[in-house]
Amino acid sequence: MRREAAAVKIQKNVRRHKARESYLLLQAATVTLQTGLRAMSARKEFRFRKETKAAVHIQARWRCHRDYSHYKNMQRAVLTYQCAWRQRLARRELRNLKMAARETGALKEAKDKLEKRVEELTWRLGLEKRLRTDLEEAKTQEIAKLQETLHDLQLQVEEAKTMATKEREAARKAIEEAPPVIKETPVLVEDTEKVNSLTAEVDQLKALLQTERQARETAKKEHAEAERRNEELMKKFEGAEKKIEQLQDTAQRLEEKATNMESENKVLRQQAVAISPTAKALAAYPKSPFQDVTPISLNLKELEAEEKPQKSLNEKQQENQDLLIKCVSQDLGFSSGRAIAACVIYRCLLHWRSFEVERTGVFDRIIQTIGSAIEVQDNNDKLAYWLSNSSTLLLLLQRTLKTTGAAGLTPQRRRSTAASFGRVFSGIRASPQSAARPFLGSRLIGGLGDLRQVEAKYPALLFKQQLTAFLEKIYGMIRDNLKKEISPLLGLCIQAPRTSRASLIKGSRSQANALAQQTLIAHWQSIVKILTNYLNVLKANYVPSFLISKVFTQIFSFINVQLFNSLLLRRECCSFSNGEYVKAGLAELEQWCIYATEEYAGSSWEELKHIRQAVGFLVIHQKPKKTLKEITNDLCPVLSIQQLYRISTMYWDDKYGTHTVSSEVISSMRIMMTEDSNNAVSSSFLLDDDSSIPFSVDDISKSMTEIEVTDVDMPPLIRENSGFTFLHQRKD
């Protein structure tokens, strides 16, 4: 039993061992097979993915190459189309320029022929005038002789008729007295044939006179017809000149447009080179045929230079400038209230485009002319004339010149061109098949307009500044001349004459007042007369009312300062009677302001507020009853405490014996003056005269109205000159 159990156990273990070994061998084989199969599947998957990635990369490279080649082809096509289109436009403009040049040459030939024809007609007209004058003189002498002969013949006929009548009467008497046997015999008048011959001769003379009159009328008609033809030829000649000028301007604008197109083409090429990754290929690309426009335009310039007359344009312009300076140096006067010299200068400078050039000498010559004209500082009429002209010219310059330069426009234009270029090529990338059509309609081809802006260059701006300085100088000279004339009279107007005060004691008070009043009014009337003369001179020269009001405002301010300071510095002036005299004189100035009207006087009367309030304080009654508040708020609100204290302490009454303000008011003034001195406020009681220029260029521009320069009558010195025909153009 034990052996069987052991054998069974041994068999069981052996069988289990064999089964385990076979299982392990089978498991190892299975794992090996699975590993090999999985490795083979993984390698196959890896190989497939690798091949797929390589195929995708190859496809991407191929598509990139295909798209890039298409892009380059489209880019070349676009540039070719653009250059071809611009070449077409340039050829069209060149053809127009050549036609214009041929027309210009034909017009110049026609102009020369017309000039020769006009000279010939002028010579013939002068010759005909001389011949006609000689013929008329000969006819007049012959007619006078014929009239004398006719008169003599008429006298002879009358004598013959008288003799025949006498003979007939004698024959009749003889027949009546003769005996009846005698037969009547007819008496023949011997002078009948002579009378008939004289009558026939008189008829011939009358017929000859009638023939001469008819010939004279015919000559007059021929002369009028010749003058009419001459006027028609002159009109045709002027029309041809205008057409030539227009053609020259058109040719110049076309040349500038061609230059702008060429520069834009260069910018486009630079942008294309910057955008393209293959710059070398584009650099090797042939240049646009549009660049051939420049030598053609140069050839046109050479042709125009060959067709110029003997005198160059600079010489003609110099002659025109000399004539303009000569004309401006004279007193041209005014036309309908407008300064002729200023309008002529402005129109000439505008027509010659002197404001747009970098260098010119015409501005310096005009400034020198104005400076030499105002060297005589005492001639107020001349100063007023140039003040009117300079203000008018400065107004025209202020409203015409533009200080904003065109330099800021060029970068903006380039940026817009580059942006449009980028937008076009982004559209090409988006839809390569339809890239050609929108490009031809884009702004690159259509943007050929002439972006030209007129601006004021440095000489024009400097001329404007110099003209402003001359305007201020002339204004100051007129103001100072007026101050010089009225300064001696102001010293006589601030204080009443001594004769009047002496007469108050010796004689009648009413007579003394009347005499003093007349004496004072005489001085003030002299001032008013001077002011009126200056006002008339300024108005006669059509100086703007704004400047006139500024002149008289400063003059009245000067009068206020002089009178008020004299009143504070001289005790004899701070009297009651003297206040009445000054008040009467101020009334004369007020009447003058009313006469001059607010347009020319402005705020002149308000400038006298210090002296008016001071004089009003001197002539009031019952000063001791006035309080400080009433004085500072109601009577003299403009005057300071120092000035009121000065007037109050210096006041004396030589007429009624009245007293100044009360001691309480004076003590209050002292306290306030002490407080003001502690507060570091200026204690000066005198006024200062302001001699500055009280206006600017903008003030003049705002105050003056629009000026129409085309309706101004031109001076005779340049009216007949052919270089100034543009001045004859008037506004309809």
Residue, then its C-alpha position, 0 to 999 in steps of 0.5 A: m500500500r505504501r509502495e502504491a501510494a509512493a508510486v502514485k505520488i511519484q507518478k503524479n509528481v513526474r506527470r506534473h513536472k512533465a506537464r509543467e515543462s511542456y506548458l512552459l515550453l508552449q508558453a515560451a513558444t507562444v510568447t515568442l510567436q506573439t512577440g515576433l508577430r507584434a514586432m512585425s506588425a509594429r514595423k509594418e505600421f512604422r514603415f507605413r507611417k514613415e512612407t505617409k509622412a514622406a509622401v505628405h512632405i513631398q506633396a507639400r514641397w510640390r504644392c509649395h513649388r507649384d504655388y510659388s511658381h504661379y505667384k512669380n508668374m502672376q507677379r511678372a504678368v502684373l508688372t508687365y501689364q502695369c508697365a505696358w499700361r503706363q507706357r500706353l498712357a505716357r505715349r498718349e501724353l507724349r503724342n498730346l505734347k507733340m501736338a501741343a508743341r506743333e500747335t505752339g510753333a504754329l501759333k508762334e509763327a502766326k504771332d510773328k506774322l500778326e506782329k509783322r502785319v500789325e507793324e505794317l498796318t501801323w506804318r501804313l496807318g501812320l502814312e495814310k494819316r500823314l497823307r490824309t492830313d496833307l491832303e486835307e490841308a491842300k483841300t482846305q487851301e484850295i477850297a479857300k482859294l475857290q471860295e475867294t474866286l467864287h466870291d469875286l465872281q459873284l461880285q462881278v456878276e452882281e456888277a454886271k447885273t447892275m450895269a445891265t439893269k442901268e443900260r436897260e433903264a437908259a434904253r427904256k428912257a431913250i425909247e420913251e423920249a424919242p420921236p414916234v417916227i423913229k422905229e424901236t430897235p432892240v438894245l442888246v446887252e453886251d455883257t450877257e455872254k460874260v454873265n453866262s460864262l461866269t455862271a457856268e464857271v461857278d457851277q463847275l466850282k460847285a461841282l468840284l467842291q461837291t466832288e472834294r467833299q465826297a472824296r473826303e467822306t470816302a477817305k474818312k470811311e476808309h480810315a475807320e475801316a482800317e482802324r476797325r481791322n487794326e483792332e480786330l488784328m490786335k484782339k487776335f494777337e492777344g488771343a494768340e498770346k493767351k493761348i500760347e501761355q495756356l499751352q506752355d502751362t499745360a506742357q509744364r504740368l504734363e512734364e511734372k505729371a510724367t516725373n511723378m509717374e516715374s517716381e511712383n514707378k520707382v517706389l513700386r519697384q522698391q516695394a516689390v523688391a522688399i516684398s519678394p523673397t527672391a530679390k535677385a530674380l526681380a533685380a535681374y528683371p528688365k526695367s519698365p519701358f515707362q522710363d523712356v518718358t524722361p528723355i522725351s520730356l527733356n527733348l521737349k524742353e530742348l525744343e521749347a528752349e530752341e523756340k524761345p525768342q532772343k530775350s530769355l524768360n529771365e531777362k523779360q521777367q527782370e524787365n517786368q520787375d523793373l517796370l513794376i518797381k518804377c510804377v510802384s515808386q510813383d503815387l498811383g492813387f486809389s481806385s474805388g477806395r482800393a490801393i492800386a499799388a498794393c493790388v498791382i504788386y499782389r497780382c504781379l507776384l501771384h501771376w509770376r508765382s514769386f511766392e512759390v520760388e526758393r530764391t527771388g529778388v523782387f521782394d527785396r526791391i519792393i521793400q527797398t522801394i517802400g523804405s526809400a518812399i518813407e524816408v521823409q518822416d514829416n510827409n504825413d500824406k506820403l506816410a498815410y499812402w504807404l500805410s494804406n498800401s502796406s495794410t492792403l498788401l499785408l491783408l492779401l498776403q495773410r489770406t493767400l499764403k499757406t505756411t503748411g508745407a507739402a513735405g508732410l504729404t509725400p510720406q503719407r502718399r508713399r505709405s498709401t501706395a505701399a499699403s495698396f501694393g500690399r493689399v493687391f498682392s494679398g489678394i493675389r495670394a488669396s485668389p491667384q486665378s483672378a489676380a490680373r483683373p482687380f490689379l488693372g483696376s487698382r489704385l496703382i494704375g489709377g493713382l497717376g494724378d498730380l498731387r501738387q500743392v502751392e505753399a509759401k516759401y521762405p522768401a515770401l514769408l520773410f517778405k510778409q514779416q518785413l512788410t509787417a515791420f514796415l506797417e508798424k513803423i509807418y503807423g508809429m511814425i504817423r502817431d509820433n508826428l501827431k504827438k509832436e504837433i499836439s505836445p506844445l499845445l497840451g502844456l498850454c491847455i492844462q493851465a488857465p492863462r494868467t491874464s484871466r486870473a489877474s482879471l478876476i481881481k482887477g475887472s469884471r468876473s464875467q469878462a475875465n471868464a469870457l476872455a479866459q474861455q476864448t483863450l483856452i478854447a483857442h488852444w483846444q481848437s488848435i488841437v481839434k484842428i490838428l486831429t481833423n487834419y490828420l483824420n482827413v489825410l488818413k481818410a483821403n488815403y483810404v487807411p483802414s478805419f481799424l488803424i485810424s481808430k487805433v491811432f486816435t485811441q493812442i493819441f487820446s491816451f497820450i493826452n490823458v497821460q500828459l494832462f493827468n501827470s501835469l495836474l498831479l505835479r503842478r499845484e497851480c493846476c489843481s484849482f477850481s477855475n483851472g478844472e473848469y477850463v480843462k473841462a471846457g477843453l475836454a468838451e471840445l474833444e468830445q465833440w470831435c469824437i462825435y464828429a469823427t464817429e465811432e468808426y474812426a474814433g473808436s474808444s478814444w473818449e474812454e481813454l480820457k477817463h483819468i483826467r475826466q474824473a480828476v477834473g470832475f472832482l475839482v469842479i464839484h461843490q461841497k467837497p467836505k461833505k463827500t465821504l471816501k466811499e462816495i469819492t472812490n466808488d461814484l466820483c473817481p472809481v478809476l483813480s487810486i488812493q495815492q492819486l486822490y490824496r495828491i489831488s485832495t491835498m493840492y486843491w485850492d479854490d481861486k474862484y469861490g474860496t471853497h475847501t477840499v475834502s474833510s480831514e477825516v477823509i484825508s486821514s482815511m486816505r493816509i491809512m489806506m496808503t500806509e496799508d498799501s505800502n505795507n502790502a508792497v503795492s507800488s506807490s507811484f501816482l503817475l501814469d505811463d504812456d504806452s507806445s507799443i503797437p496795439f494790433s497784430v496781423d490777425d487783427i487787421s485781417k479780421s477787421m478789414t473786408e474782402i478786397e476785389v483786386t481784379d476791378v482796379d484801374m491799372p496805371p498807364l505806365i503798365r497798361e499798354n505793356s504786353g508783359f502785363t496783359f494779365l492785369h486787364q482781366r476783370k471779374d464779370 
